Amino acid sequence: MTLEWLLARADRTAGPDACWPWTGAKDRPGGYARVGVRRVSRLICEAVYGPPPPRAVAMHGCDNPPCVNPLHLRWGTQSENIAEAYAKGRKHGGYTAGMRKRCHRCGGRGHYQKTCSAEVRS
């Protein structure tokens, strides 16, 4: 699949800076564009920006899952994606591993002082 083949299946009538919704299959109504089992946003990032860095995800700057406009896509980490979701108000409540409070006893993350197994040195 070439970039041209992928973009031919997007609705680009709104202009170059607008979202280009995918007209093909999606993982759910209003969801991410798919070709087989692959996400189209990832395929487009690979075609435009090159191979993904380790553990990279294709991030949508427009917050519109069906959008496949390369100007709206970029490589990022899952941590960056989650942080952006919180910053933009798309994700509410709960903690993720990188956002939990730091244990005051050992300085670690992912647990609380009451459940810390570190030895306290004086």
C-alpha positions, 0 to 999 in steps of 0.5 A, a space after each residue: 500500500 502506498 501513501 497515495 493509495 491510502 489517501 485516495 480512500 480519505 475524504 479530502 474535500 474540506 481542504 488541506 488543513 482540515 481533518 480527512 476522515 477515512 471512508 473505508 473500514 473502521 474498528 468501530 463507528 467513529 473509530 480508528 481507520 483500518 486496513 486489515 488489522 493495521 491502523 491507517 494512521 500508523 501506516 501513514 506515519 510510517 510513509 511520511 515520517 519513516 519507521 517508528 521509534 521504539 514503542 511509538 504510537 501514531 498520535 492524532 493532534 486533531 483528536 479525531 480517530 478517523 482522520 488520516 491527514 498526515 499534518 494531523 499525525 505524528 509519532 509519540 509515546 503512549 505516555 505522551 499520548 495519555 498526558 496529551 489526553 489529560 491536558 486536552 480534557 479527553 481523559 478524566 480521573 484515575 491514574 496511569 503508572 506514570 502519573 501516580 504519586 511518588 512514595 515518600 518512603 522510597 521515592 518509587 512510583 506505582 505504590 503508596 507508602 503504606 504498602 512500601 516494602 523498602 527498608 527505612 534507613 536512618 
